[in-house]
Amino acid sequence: MYDNDFVSSTGSGADRDTDVRNATYRLGYSFVSPDTPLIDLNFNLYRNETDYTQIDQNPAAARRDVEVATTGFDLYNASRFDLGIVPTTLTYGVDYFRDEVETHDDVGSTELFTPSGTREVYGGFVQARFEYDTWLEVIGGGRFDHFDLTSTATTEENTGDRFSPKLSVGVTPIQGFQIYGTYAEGLRSPTLNEAVVSGLHPAPAAFELLPNAGLSPEVGHTLEAGVNLSYDNVLVGGDGLRAKLAVFRNDVDDYIEYATLDRPGVANPCLAGRGPICFARLPYDALQYQNIDKARLEGVELEASYDWRWGYVGLAGAIIDGENRRNGDPLNSVYPDKLTTTLGFRALNERLTFGGRWHAVAAKDDVTDPTLASDRYDVFDLFVAYEPNENTRFDASIRNLFDRQYQAYSGFPASETDPAPGFEAMFGVSIKFGVDN
């Protein structure tokens, strides 16, 4: 459960009391038994609700509500058996989720920016994993996806489906060192926000948001190669070193990216006097999500951790570049390079975990317009978790410990008047209810 109350400003003196609430509910069931190798069943049912409410202070009483809910489930099973002399794991399952957005507004403008609508996505998959001796692993499979998207902003229904294959081969020439290569395809449907958001973006930089209900889904074709490391008892007894280095290239058909539009004969709202008070004047008058026929994302990802039981250290980072292959422009939706370092410790028989994280985020200047760029920044977090028993967990964290003011990259025009959140303190409780098989 998350609840945040604050006062937001439009920059024109019309402050608003704002409340953001988020709640997540999850119910899971699993069944596994050494006597039934053909059944390793997992089921998860979940719901996430976010309520966003604003009430104007002046003029008073004007109220805006946006309710966003996602409900879904996933069900999958793993069957283990020998195919001749080859140990085999066959995994198969289905999943489904439904996004719902509802808006209520006393003055009627919220429906423009966040139209009500629904998105349903469902699919099924099957995957076979073959292991020969200790040096060869082959994984093959496929997935079917279907989506339906409707909204009050349009009478047009957006729907689509696709089957996507996957093949991966891993070779372990020496124990603990694996080289692998993967080819996989995948479908991503447009979100409600991408397809139907519309209206006038307010200060500090006004521009129009144009809907595009006919967006096509993205289809990715990914090649990935890398190295996995797994070693125990490296420096002291009971420790463990785990690392993964991957390089990838993802060629995407119909990549969804917003475009800046300078429409002839249409005046910028800041200049035409029909928008709110503007603190920035942009060289374009509108934004719209559109499909890029051919796009490419490529980069390097690193994950590494060393655990010595009473403590651990971890690194996670990514360097990713994106390109519109039709004209060579960068992709604005690709986020800056980032490196996260974690140092943690354990106490009280490993029931207490505490530590800190350092997020180092690079500047982002490979954009199609200078107004989208962002500077580099560093953020430090602290965390603590306590598990009195296997079914109960308490979590507390402090984000942005030093209250650093920075502008996180969003892909939209940056503004010093709308910085990222400062010092934040959070607390949570998790309780599991289990039933013996």
PEGIRA-V584195 format. One record per residue. N is the residue number from 0. SS is DSSP state (H for helix, E for strand, - for the rest). Layout:
n & ss
N & SS
N & SS
//
This chain:
n & ss
0 & -
1 & E
2 & E
3 & E
4 & E
5 & E
6 & E
7 & E
8 & -
9 & -
10 & -
11 & -
12 & -
13 & -
14 & -
15 & E
16 & E
17 & E
18 & E
19 & E
20 & E
21 & E
22 & E
23 & E
24 & E
25 & E
26 & E
27 & E
28 & E
29 & E
30 & E
31 & E
32 & -
33 & -
34 & -
35 & -
36 & -
37 & -
38 & -
39 & E
40 & E
41 & E
42 & E
43 & E
44 & E
45 & E
46 & E
47 & E
48 & E
49 & E
50 & E
51 & E
52 & E
53 & E
54 & E
55 & E
56 & -
57 & -
58 & -
59 & -
60 & -
61 & -
62 & E
63 & E
64 & E
65 & E
66 & E
67 & E
68 & E
69 & E
70 & E
71 & E
72 & E
73 & E
74 & E
75 & E
76 & E
77 & E
78 & E
79 & E
80 & E
81 & E
82 & E
83 & -
84 & -
85 & E
86 & E
87 & E
88 & E
89 & E
90 & E
91 & E
92 & E
93 & E
94 & E
95 & E
96 & E
97 & E
98 & E
99 & E
100 & E
101 & E
102 & E
103 & E
104 & E
105 & -
106 & -
107 & -
108 & -
109 & H
110 & H
111 & H
112 & H
113 & -
114 & -
115 & -
116 & E
117 & E
118 & E
119 & E
120 & E
121 & E
122 & E
123 & E
124 & E
125 & E
126 & E
127 & E
128 & E
129 & E
130 & E
131 & E
132 & -
133 & -
134 & -
135 & E
136 & E
137 & E
138 & E
139 & E
140 & E
141 & E
142 & E
143 & E
144 & E
145 & E
146 & E
147 & E
148 & E
149 & E
150 & E
151 & -
152 & -
153 & E
154 & E
155 & E
156 & E
157 & E
158 & E
159 & E
160 & E
161 & E
162 & E
163 & E
164 & E
165 & E
166 & E
167 & E
168 & E
169 & E
170 & E
171 & E
172 & E
173 & E
174 & -
175 & -
176 & E
177 & E
178 & E
179 & E
180 & E
181 & E
182 & E
183 & E
184 & E
185 & E
186 & E
187 & E
188 & -
189 & -
190 & -
191 & H
192 & H
193 & H
194 & H
195 & H
196 & -
197 & -
198 & E
199 & E
200 & E
201 & -
202 & -
203 & -
204 & E
205 & -
206 & E
207 & E
208 & E
209 & E
210 & -
211 & -
212 & -
213 & -
214 & -
215 & -
216 & -
217 & E
218 & E
219 & E
220 & E
221 & E
222 & E
223 & E
224 & E
225 & E
226 & E
227 & E
228 & E
229 & E
230 & E
231 & E
232 & -
233 & -
234 & -
235 & -
236 & -
237 & -
238 & -
239 & E
240 & E
241 & E
242 & E
243 & E
244 & E
245 & E
246 & E
247 & E
248 & E
249 & E
250 & E
251 & E
252 & E
253 & E
254 & E
255 & E
256 & E
257 & E
258 & E
259 & E
260 & E
261 & -
262 & -
263 & -
264 & -
265 & -
266 & -
267 & -
268 & H
269 & H
270 & H
271 & H
272 & -
273 & -
274 & -
275 & -
276 & -
277 & -
278 & -
279 & E
280 & -
281 & -
282 & -
283 & -
284 & -
285 & E
286 & E
287 & E
288 & E
289 & E
290 & E
291 & E
292 & E
293 & E
294 & E
295 & E
296 & E
297 & E
298 & E
299 & E
300 & E
301 & E
302 & E
303 & E
304 & E
305 & E
306 & E
307 & -
308 & -
309 & -
310 & E
311 & E
312 & E
313 & E
314 & E
315 & E
316 & E
317 & E
318 & E
319 & E
320 & E
321 & E
322 & E
323 & E
324 & -
325 & -
326 & -
327 & -
328 & -
329 & E
330 & -
331 & -
332 & -
333 & -
334 & -
335 & -
336 & -
337 & E
338 & E
339 & E
340 & E
341 & E
342 & E
343 & E
344 & E
345 & E
346 & E
347 & -
348 & -
349 & -
350 & -
351 & E
352 & E
353 & E
354 & E
355 & E
356 & E
357 & E
358 & E
359 & E
360 & E
361 & -
362 & -
363 & E
364 & -
365 & -
366 & -
367 & -
368 & -
369 & H
370 & H
371 & H
372 & -
373 & E
374 & -
375 & -
376 & E
377 & E
378 & E
379 & E
380 & E
381 & E
382 & E
383 & E
384 & E
385 & E
386 & E
387 & E
388 & E
389 & -
390 & -
391 & E
392 & E
393 & E
394 & E
395 & E
396 & E
397 & E
398 & E
399 & -
400 & -
401 & -
402 & -
403 & -
404 & -
405 & -
406 & -
407 & -
408 & -
409 & -
410 & -
411 & -
412 & -
413 & -
414 & -
415 & -
416 & -
417 & -
418 & -
419 & -
420 & -
421 & -
422 & -
423 & E
424 & E
425 & E
426 & E
427 & E
428 & E
429 & E
430 & E
431 & -
432 & -
433 & -
434 & -
435 & -
436 & -
//
